Amino acid sequence: MKNFKRVLAIIMTILLITLAAGCSKTSNSASNTSETSSNSNTATKEVVTIKYANWNLGTEEENNLERQMIQAFMETHPNIKVEIDESISTQDWNGSLATAAASGEMPDVFMLINVPTGIANGWLYDLSSLAQNDNEWNQIPKNITDTINYNGKIYAVPFAEHFMGYYINKDIFDKENITPLKFGFTVDEFKKAVLDLTKPSKGIIGLDNESEIIDWYPGAVSNKYGWYTWDGKGFNLTSQEFIDGINLAKTFDKAGAVFNALSDEQKAKIAGSKDANAWQTGHVAIHWDGTWMIPDFKKNLNFNWAFVGIPNGRTPVTLDYLGISKSTKHPQEAYEFAKWMSFSKEGYLKRLELAQKSGIYVNSLPIMNDKELIDKFISLANVEGLKEAYDNINNSFVEGFKFIPGYVDARWNAPTGIKIGDKDNATIGDVLWNAPKLGLKIEDYVNQLNKLANEKYQEAEKAIK
C-alpha cells in the first residue's frame, strides 16, 4: 500500500509538471517574467535557439569574459541555446542590422549604438510586459529605466553601466599641501583646486581637459537638469546654468590651467612632450574619465589616485543597451538571456566569479540597486569614491547620446550658420568646443543654439512616435 501511494504521488507530480510545461508553451502572460531564478525557463523541455550579436565578443580562441558568460548561461538554462551571429559587422553595425532586418534574419538579442535608431527602424520588441512584471527590473533605479521608456513603452535593456567624473592625483595635492578633493566637493572647491594646482614651473597643471564642463555643469548645480541641460522634454541652452558652465571652462582656459588647451611648446615644457599623456605621467592634478578606465589605472598609474565625481555629488552615468528583435520567436528566452548578460543578480554574480577566476577586473558596474551586488563590486574594485557614488545613485543623471532622440545633431553635428575661425558654417559642436578656447561671449549665441538643438530633438522624436 505504501508503495502504491508512492507511485501514485510520482505519477501526480509528473502530470503536474507536464501541465505546467503545456501552460508555459501556450501562455504569453507577463506573469511568466516575475520569476528570475536560473531555472525560470526550464518549465518546458523544448530547446530553443536564439542568436546574439555584440561587438565585445572577441574571437572563439580568445574566449573572453563575454563568451564565458554565454556558456555559463547555457549551462544554467539548458533549454536555451545561444548562437553568436557573426553576420553583424563591427565596421558597419547599423548597416548590418538594417540588412539583417530586410532579409528577415535579425539576431534575437543585439547591442544598440543608440536606442532611438532602433525604434525608428522598427527593429525593437516592446519589452513593457516582460520588464514591468520582473521584480529584478523593478530594482533598477528609475532614472536609469526612464531613459528607455518611450511613449510609455520599454524598448531596450540596460547592458553595461559606467560612472563618469573626475579622478585626482592625490600625490600632487599632498605635495602642494592642498587638501585633496573628496566626493561631494563644491564648484568653488573645484575651481580653486584647478587654479591653485596649475604650476607650470613645477611641471604640473590643474586640469587636462575643460570641454566636459559644458555637459555636466548644469546637472551639478541644479536638479532641474541632466546631462547637457536635458530635462526630459528638451534642452535648456539659454539657462544661466549652461552659460555659467561655459564661462567656468573659459576661466580655466584663460588662466592656462588646461593641459590640452596649451600650445605644443607649453605642453612639452610641462610634460616633456607635446604628445605626452600628462595624466598618466603624473603632470595633471584632475582628470576626467569613466570607470571603464579603472583596470588601466590600476595597472599603469604610479601614484595615488581616487575617483571624486563632479561637484555636489550627482554622478553622471553612461549606459550601453541591448535590444531584442521585434521579429524574435522567443521573446521570453531572449529577455532572460539579455538580463543575464546585463543586470540580473545571478548573471552579475557569475560575471564577477568568472572574472576572478581569469584574474581580470569587471569594469561594468552593477545596474540593480542591490546591496550585495554593490558591496561585492566595491570590495573587489577597491577604489576610493565609488561607494559614495553608489550611495547617491538615485540622484544620478545619464549621458544622452544613446537614449535622447536627435542627440548627435543637437550636441555636435547640426550646422549653425555661425562663423567660427575658418569655418563659415560651424556646427553646434564647433561653437561649444571653441567658446572657452576663443573666449567667445556665449550669451550672444545661446538663443540660436537652443532653438536648433531642440528642433533636432523634436524632428528625431517624431520619427519614433
N, C-alpha and C positions, 0 to 999 in steps of 0.2 A: 504493500500500500504506500509506504514511504517512497519507494522507487517510482511508483506511478505518479504520485504528486510531484516529484522532482522533474520527471519527464514532461508532465503537463505544464509546469512552470516554465520549462525551457521552451516548449512549443509556443506558449503565450508570449514569451519575450521576443521570440523570432518574429511572430506575427506583428507585434507592436513595432518592432524595428522596421519591418517591411512596409507597414502602413505609413510610418514616418518618412521613409525614403520616398514612397509614392507621392506624399504630400509635398515633399521638398521639390520634386521634379515639376509638379504642376502649379505650385503656388508662386506668385510673383509678389507676395505680400512684403511690405517694407519691414515687417516684424522679423523677417529672417535675418536682418542685419544686426539685430540687437545683441546677438551672441558673438563674442570676439575671440574666443579661445582658438587654439591651433586646430581643434577638431570641428570647427564650425561648418566646414564644407564636406565633412565625411559622412553625412547622413545618407548620401546617395553613393552607390557603388560605381556609377558611371564615371569614367575618366574623361575629363575634358582637356583640350589643349588651348592655351592662349599664347599669343605672340606678343613679344615685348621689344621695344626699341628705345635705346638711350645712347647718348654719346659718351658715357662714362664707363663702358663695359670692358675696355681694353681688348686683349686677344684671349682666345681659349688657352693658349700656352701660359699667359701671364696669370690667369685665374685670380684676378684681383678680388677685392672685398665684395664688389657688386655681384660678381659671378658666384662667389661663395654664398652670398645671401640668397641668390636664386636657387641654388642647390639645397640650401637649408630649408627654404620654403617648400620645395617639392617633397622633402623628407617628412616634414610635419603636415603636409597637405597632400596625401598620396593620391587623391582623386583629381589633382590639378597638375598638368604638365605644362611647363613654361618653355617656349622656344624663343630664342633670340632672333629677331628679324634683322637680318644683315642688309636688307634692300634699302633701308633708310640711310641716306648718305650724310655723314657729318659735314661734308663740303657744301651741301645744299639741303638743309634739314626740312625747311618748309616746302621747298620744291619737291622733294622726295615724298613727303606726306601727301601733297596735292596729287602727285602721280598715283600713289597707292590708293587714295580715295577715289579717283576717277576710274580705276580698274577694279574697285571693289575688294582691294587687298590691304586695307588698313590694319596695322597692328592693333591688338586689343587694348594695350596699355603703352603709352609713349610719352617721352619728355616733350614739354612745350617750350618754345622760345618765349612766347607770351600767350596768355590766355585769350585776350580779345581776338587775336588772329584765328585761333581755333574755333571760337564761337562764330565769327563772321563767315568762316569757310564751311560751317556745318559739320565739323568733324566730331564734336564732343557730345557725349551721352549726358543727359540730365541726371545727376547723382543725388538729387534732393532727397528722395525717399530712402535711398541707401544710407546716406550720411546722417540725416537728421534723426534717424532711429538707432544710430550706433552710439552707444554710451561713450566709447573712446573718442569719437569725433566731437562729442559734446564737452570733452575735457581739453580741447584745443582752445587757446584764448580767442575771444570773439573778435578782437582786432585783427587776428590772422584769418579766420574764416570769413570775415566780412569782405576781404579782398577778392574772394572768388564767388560772391553772391551777386548775380546779375539778374535784375528784374525778378527777384525772389527765387531764382534757381541757382543751384550749385553745379559748376561745370568742371571742376578740377580738384585734385588732391595735393595739398602742400607736401612737397617731396623732401627738400633739404632747407634748413633754416640756418642763417648766419647773422650774427650781430655785426654792426659796423660802428666805428668810433675811433677815438684817439688812443694810441699807445704812447707811453712815456719812457724815456731813457732815465731811469732813476739815478744812475751814476752821475749824469750831468747835473741833475738837480742837487744831489748831495755835494758834489764838488764845488758848486757855486753857492752853497749854503742857502738854498731856496727850498722851502717845504714842497715835496712832490705833490702834484695834483692827485686827489682821491676821487673815486666815483661819486658823482653828485656835485662836483665843483661848479662855481658860478661863472657867468660870462666875464665878469670883471677879473676873476682869478685867472681865467684862461688868457685874457688879453695881457695881463701883467706878466704871466709866465712866458708867453711868446716873446714879448718885447725885452724882458729882463734877461732872457737866455739867448739873445742874439748878440754874440760877441765874436765877430769875425777874427779879431786879433788872437783869440784863443782857439780858433778853429771850430766854433760851434754856432749854430743858427737855431732860432726858436721853432720854426715850422717848416716842413718840407713842401707843403702844397696848400694853397688857400682856396681852391675852386670849390671844394665840398661845402664850405661855409654857406654858400648860396643856397644849397639844398637843405641842410639840417637846421640852420639858424631859426627860421620861423617856427618850426615844431619844438625847438628847445625852449623858446621864450613864451610860447602861447599854446595851450592845449587845443585851441581852435583849429590849428593847422597840423598837417603831417608833412611828409617829405615834399619839398618844392612847393609849399603853401597849399597842397591838396587838402580839401575839406570834405571830400566825399561827393561833392557836386560840381567842383570846378577848381580852377587855380585862382590865387589871390595875389598877383604880382604887383598890384598897386598898394598892397598893405604896407604899413610902416615897418613891420617885422621883416619883410623881404628887403626893403630898402636899407634897413639897418644892417642886415647881414652882408649885403654887398659893400656897404661903406666900412664895415669892420675888416673885410678882406682887403679893401683899398688901403686902410690904415696900415696893415701889415706889409703890403707891397711897398708903400711909400717909405716905410721905416727900414726897408731892406731885410725884413725878418722872415722872408720866404725863400728857401733854397732854390726851388725850381723857377723862381722869377728873376734870379740873379743872372748877370752876364756870365759867359763861359769863363772869362778871366777870374771873376769873383768866386765862381764855383771851384775852380782849380786851386785858388788860394786857401779856401776853407777845407776842402776835402781831398786835395791832391790831384784831382782830375775833374774836368767838366762833366764827365760821364759817370762819376762815382755814384754809388748807391749810398748817399750820405747818411741815411738812417742806419743801414746795416753796418757801416764802418764807424758809427759812433759819433757823428758830427751833427746830428739833428736831435733836438730835445723832445719834440712832439710830432708824432707821425700818424697819419690817417690810414686805416686799413680795415679789413674784415677779419672775422675769427677764422676764416679759411686759411689764414696765413700762420696760425699758431704752430702747426708742425714745422714749418720753415723757420720760424723764430726760435723755437726750441733747439733746433739743430744748428743754426748759423749765427745767432746773436751772442756776442761775447761780453754782454753787460747785463745788468739787472733791469728788467722791464716789467711793465704792468699795463693792463687794459683799464682805461678810465672812462671810456664812452664819450659822451658830449655833455656840455653844460646842463645842469639841473636834472640829470639822471634819466631823461627819456631816451630809450635806446632805439636807434634806427635798426630795422631788421630787413634783410633781403631774403627772398624765398625763390626756390625753384618749384615748378608744378608739374605733376603728371596729369595727362588726360586719358580718358577711357573712350574708345571709339564709339560713335553713335551706332555703328553697324555691328558691334560685337554681339555674338550669340550667347555670351556668358557674362553678363554684367556683374552678377554676384561674385563669381570667381575672380573676375578682373579687379573688382573693388578690393576683395580680400588680399590679392597679390599687391596691389598698389599701396595699401595701407601697411602691409608687412615691410615693404621696401622704404617706407617713409615714416609714419607717425605711430604705428601701433606699439604698445608696450612690449609685447612678445618679440616683435621684429627688431625693435631698437636694442633690447637687451641682448638679442642674438648678435646684432651688429657689434656691440661692444665686446662680446665674448670672442667673436671671430677676429676682431682687430687685435685684442690682447694676445691671442694665440699666434698671430702673424707679426707681432711686435710693431704694430702701426697705431697711429692716433686717429680717432674718429673726429673729423673736424665739422661735421654737420651736427647741429645741436638738437636736443630733444624738442619735439614740437608740442607734444602733450604737456599740459601743466600738471605733471605727476611728480611728487616729491622724491620717490625712489629713483626714477629716471634721472632727474636733475641732480640729486645728490651724488649719484654714481658718476655721472658725466663730470661734474665739477671736481670730484675727488681724483678722477683719472687725469683730467686736464691740468689741474694744479696751477691755475693762472689767476693771479690777483685781479679782482674786479669782476670776474664772471658771475659769482654768486650774487653780487649786488645788482648786476644787470638782470638776472633772472628774478630777483625779488620784486623788480618793478616791471615785469614783463607785460602786465595788463595795461600799462601806460605807454607801451612802445608804439612806434609807428613804422609803416612798411614803405620801403623804397618803391617807386611807382612803375618802373619800366615794364615789369611782367604782368601787371594787372590793370593799369589805367588805360582805357582806350585812347589812342592817339598820342600816347606819351612821348614817343620818339620825336614826332614833329613838334609837339608842344614844348619840349625841353631843348631840342637840338636842331632839328632839320628844317623847320619852316623858314623860308626866306622872308625877310622883314622889309626890304627896300631901303634899309639904313646903310649908309656908307661907313665902314669901319676900316681904317688903314687903306689897303689896296683892294678891298672888297667893296664893290659898289652895291651889292645886294646881300649883305651879311645875313646869316641865319640867326635864329634866336640864340643858339649855342655860341656863335661867334661874338655876339654882343655881350653875353654874360661872361664869357671867358676873358674878354678884353676889358670889360668895365673896370675891374680893380687895377689891372696892369697899366691901362692907359689913362686912368684917373677920370673916366667918364662920369658925368653927372647923371646917375641912373634915373633920377626923378624925371628927367626930360624924355625918357624912353618907356617907362613902365606902362603907361596907358596903352600904347601901341602894342607892346609885348603881351600884355594881359589879354587884350582883345583877340590877338592872333592865337595865343595858346589855347584859349577857351573855344575858339572856332574849331581848331584842330581836334580838340577833345569831343566837341559836340558832333562833328562830322563822323568821327570814328564810333561814337556811341550809337548813332542812328543805324550803323551797319550791323549792330548786334541785337537790335530790338526785333 
